[in-house]
Amino acid sequence: MYHPFDMQRRRILVTGAASGIGRATCVALSQLSARVSAVDIDAEGLAETIRQLAGDGHSQIQLDLTQLDQIAPAVTKDAAANGSLSGAVHAAGLPCVEPIRLLEPDAYRRALIVNTEAALSLARAFQRKDVCAPDGGAIVFVSSVMGLVGSPGSAAYSMSKAALHGLARGLALELAPRRIRVNCVAPGFVNTPMFARLAGFWDPQERARVEADHPLGIGSPEDIANAICFLLSSAGRWITGCILPVDGGYTAK
Ligand SMILES: NC(=O)c1ccc[n+]([C@@H]2O[C@H](COP(=O)([O-])OP(=O)(O)OC[C@H]3O[C@@H](n4cnc5c(N)ncnc54)[C@H](O)[C@@H]3O)[C@@H](O)[C@H]2O)c1
């Protein structure tokens, strides 16, 4: 029986697959019967993700996404070995939280490369005729509410995520004739290892303020994974160029 969220016979590549939102996305996709190509720099985390997946036919690619010229060869090799891709999710990301007076070019450039330029390289690789499934597919970039609103100390991170919104909209129009959709999910604060590292610097008042900013509370990785699955699936087939906040109400005010 047809189900619009069913991912059977689809292979989806997910970056940032070793942790947090990327891992939860891999797990959710596998539960919807997709086969997953899991990409991350962290080999141990990748192996753990693969262990958590339902079904079989998954693959893992250990890759440092700052090596932009290695993205297309790795994606093409995976598609040749395991089958064409129906979707790609860019969930790998780095935080970059510093007041501007302390912001070092090396730190923000690294965030910009992983968060933004790697997304562009991934999209370039995905749209290739020897990679993307003949009936098209969907790309989802994981941006952030910080790409939609400002926050002190987050200027460089916001820049890297807002750029994804422009990238998604431009690619959505360019790739629509080939039935390739391109969207972003923009999470609020989500309980992942990245969040734990940031929250480690907060005092109790700061923590309470961040929690109060989310009327539905802090999110879970699964909350974001579910939205990504929706955008990848046939249920999202008329959605492209969209920035979907998944933020417990953070941007509602
Ligand atoms: N957690 C949050 O509150 C939150 C909020 C908004 C947006 N986001 C975004 O969601 C995405 C996932 O974040 P998360 O919270 O799951 O973080 P996380 O730190 O738990 O996971 C990020 C993953 O990216 C991988 N990665 C980092 N640099 C890499 C590189 N050079 N090459 C390959 N892989 C690399 C890490 O190894 C890790 O597995 C990020 O893009 C982040 O900016 C997170």
The ligand as an SDF file (V2000), in Angstrom:
LIG
                    3D

 44 48  0  0  0  0  0  0  0  0999 V2000
   22.1010   21.2930   18.3640 N   0  0  0  0  0  0  0  0  0  0  0  0
   21.5450   22.4530   18.1420 C   0  0  0  0  0  0  0  0  0  0  0  0
   21.0450   23.1340   19.0700 O   0  0  0  0  0  0  0  0  0  0  0  0
   21.4590   23.0070   16.7340 C   0  0  0  0  0  0  0  0  0  0  0  0
   20.6190   24.1050   16.4980 C   0  0  0  0  0  0  0  0  0  0  0  0
   20.5080   24.6130   15.2240 C   0  0  0  0  0  0  0  0  0  0  0  0
   21.2330   24.0360   14.1890 C   0  0  0  0  0  0  0  0  0  0  0  0
   22.0500   22.9820   14.4360 N   0  0  0  0  0  0  0  0  0  0  0  0
   22.7820   22.4340   13.3050 C   0  0  0  0  0  0  0  0  0  0  0  0
   22.4500   21.0730   13.1680 O   0  0  0  0  0  0  0  0  0  0  0  0
   23.5390   20.3590   12.5860 C   0  0  0  0  0  0  0  0  0  0  0  0
   23.8630   19.1550   13.4510 C   0  0  0  0  0  0  0  0  0  0  0  0
   24.2460   19.6220   14.7210 O   0  0  0  0  0  0  0  0  0  0  0  0
   24.3100   18.6800   16.0130 P   0  0  0  0  0  0  0  0  0  0  0  0
   23.7710   19.4820   17.1170 O   0  0  0  0  0  0  0  0  0  0  0  0
   23.7430   17.3510   15.6780 O   0  0  0  0  0  0  0  0  0  0  0  0
   25.9090   18.6250   16.2060 O   0  0  0  0  0  0  0  0  0  0  0  0
   26.8930   17.4440   16.5970 P   0  0  0  0  0  0  0  0  0  0  0  0
   28.1570   18.1130   17.0080 O   0  0  0  0  0  0  0  0  0  0  0  0
   26.2410   16.5090   17.5410 O   0  0  0  0  0  0  0  0  0  0  0  0
   27.1120   16.7080   15.2040 O   0  0  0  0  0  0  0  0  0  0  0  0
   27.7960   17.3370   14.1490 C   0  0  0  0  0  0  0  0  0  0  0  0
   28.5000   16.2850   13.3230 C   0  0  0  0  0  0  0  0  0  0  0  0
   29.2150   16.9650   12.2740 O   0  0  0  0  0  0  0  0  0  0  0  0
   30.4430   16.2780   12.1140 C   0  0  0  0  0  0  0  0  0  0  0  0
   31.4630   17.1310   11.5140 N   0  0  0  0  0  0  0  0  0  0  0  0
   31.9620   18.2880   12.0080 C   0  0  0  0  0  0  0  0  0  0  0  0
   32.9770   18.7220   11.2350 N   0  0  0  0  0  0  0  0  0  0  0  0
   33.1010   17.8130   10.2300 C   0  0  0  0  0  0  0  0  0  0  0  0
   33.9710   17.6980    9.1170 C   0  0  0  0  0  0  0  0  0  0  0  0
   34.9650   18.5830    8.8880 N   0  0  0  0  0  0  0  0  0  0  0  0
   33.8130   16.6630    8.2750 N   0  0  0  0  0  0  0  0  0  0  0  0
   32.8450   15.7380    8.4930 C   0  0  0  0  0  0  0  0  0  0  0  0
   32.0110   15.7790    9.5290 N   0  0  0  0  0  0  0  0  0  0  0  0
   32.1400   16.8090   10.3920 C   0  0  0  0  0  0  0  0  0  0  0  0
   30.8550   15.9050   13.5410 C   0  0  0  0  0  0  0  0  0  0  0  0
   31.8520   14.8930   13.5540 O   0  0  0  0  0  0  0  0  0  0  0  0
   29.5300   15.4690   14.1390 C   0  0  0  0  0  0  0  0  0  0  0  0
   29.3100   14.0990   13.9690 O   0  0  0  0  0  0  0  0  0  0  0  0
   24.6820   21.3700   12.4920 C   0  0  0  0  0  0  0  0  0  0  0  0
   24.7370   21.8740   11.1750 O   0  0  0  0  0  0  0  0  0  0  0  0
   24.2870   22.4580   13.4570 C   0  0  0  0  0  0  0  0  0  0  0  0
   24.8450   23.7020   13.0890 O   0  0  0  0  0  0  0  0  0  0  0  0
   22.1800   22.4500   15.6800 C   0  0  0  0  0  0  0  0  0  0  0  0
  1  2  1  0
  2  3  2  0
  2  4  1  0
  4  5  1  0
  4 44  2  0
  5  6  2  0
  6  7  1  0
  7  8  2  0
  8  9  1  0
  8 44  1  0
  9 10  1  0
  9 42  1  0
 10 11  1  0
 11 12  1  0
 11 40  1  0
 12 13  1  0
 13 14  1  0
 14 15  2  0
 14 16  1  0
 14 17  1  0
 17 18  1  0
 18 19  2  0
 18 20  1  0
 18 21  1  0
 21 22  1  0
 22 23  1  0
 23 24  1  0
 23 38  1  0
 24 25  1  0
 25 26  1  0
 25 36  1  0
 26 27  1  0
 26 35  1  0
 27 28  2  0
 28 29  1  0
 29 30  1  0
 29 35  2  0
 30 31  1  0
 30 32  2  0
 32 33  1  0
 33 34  2  0
 34 35  1  0
 36 37  1  0
 36 38  1  0
 38 39  1  0
 40 41  1  0
 40 42  1  0
 42 43  1  0
M  CHG  2   8   1  16  -1
M  END
$$$$
